[in-house]
Amino acid sequence: MNFKRYAIVLAVAALTLPFIAFAGYHYGGHGNMNMVWDMTVLDTDSDGVLTFDEFISPNVDKWRSGFDMIDTNGDGKVEVDEWSAFTEVHGMKPVQ
């Protein structure tokens, strides 16, 4: 690789990496919403295994908060117009 091409690649990487890092921080990295992943914290009865309820329990409030944000009329259901508004605001394209 010649010096000019190397300099261009380096410049592009330098300009791109901060945005990628910010996106990973903003979205909790890989879409995990900053979930709890420590098994000793999740295993509330300390029996050495996780039940599904133990696995989801510390994150239920986060999922409820997200659902409630989408459910703008507060009826406990997400209608098509609410989902469309959510996907539009977040730059997501609905599956056709």
N, C-alpha and C positions, 0 to 999 in steps of 0.2 A: 504494500500500500504506500503510495507516495505521500509526501508531507502535506500537501494541500487537502487530499481526501481525508487523511488522518485528522487534520485540524477541523474539517467540516463535521466529521463524525463526533469528535470531542465536543464541539460547540452545540450540536443538536442534543447530545446527551446531557450536557450541562444545563440547557434550557428546558429539557423535558423532565428530568428526574425530580426536581422540586414539586412539579404538578402531580406526578405519580405518587410521591411520598405524601403530599397533602390529601390526595384522594383516599389513600389507604388509611390515613389517620382519621379523616372525616367520616368514613364509612366503617370504621372499626376493622379494616383489613379483611378481605375476602367475605364481606357481608356478614360477619359474625355478631354484629351489634354489641361488641364488648361482653360477650357472654362469659359466665363462670365455667372454667374448664378444669378446676382442681378437684380431683376425685374425692379427696379427704373432706372437702367442703360439701360436695354434692351428696356423699354417703352419710345422710343425717342420722341413721341408726347404727352406723359404724360396724356393719356386718361384712364389709369387704366387697360388696356387690352393689350395683346401682339398679334400682327399679326405674321404670319410665317416669313415675311421679317424682322421684328424687332428681332425676336428670333434668326435668323441665322446671322444677319448682323455683329456682332462683331467677329464672328468666321469664316466668309467666307475666309478671308485671310489665316487663319491657314489651312483650308481644301484645298485651292488652292495651298499653299506651299507643303502640303503633296502629292497632286496629281502631281504637277510638279516634285517632287522628284522621283516619280515612273515613270513618263513619260520621260524617259532618252533621247529620241530623239527629244523631244520638239514639237511633231506634234499635241498635244492636245488630243491624244488618248492613252490609255494604251493597248498595245498589249500583247499577251500571254507570250512572252519571257520577257517583262518588268515586268509583274506581277509575273512570276515565279522567276525572280531574286530578286524582292522585298520580296516575301514570304520566299525564301531561306535565305537571309541575316538576316531576322527577326525571323528565326526558326519556321515559320508557315508551317503547312502541308496543301496543297491544298485539297479541297474536291474532291473526285474521282467520 
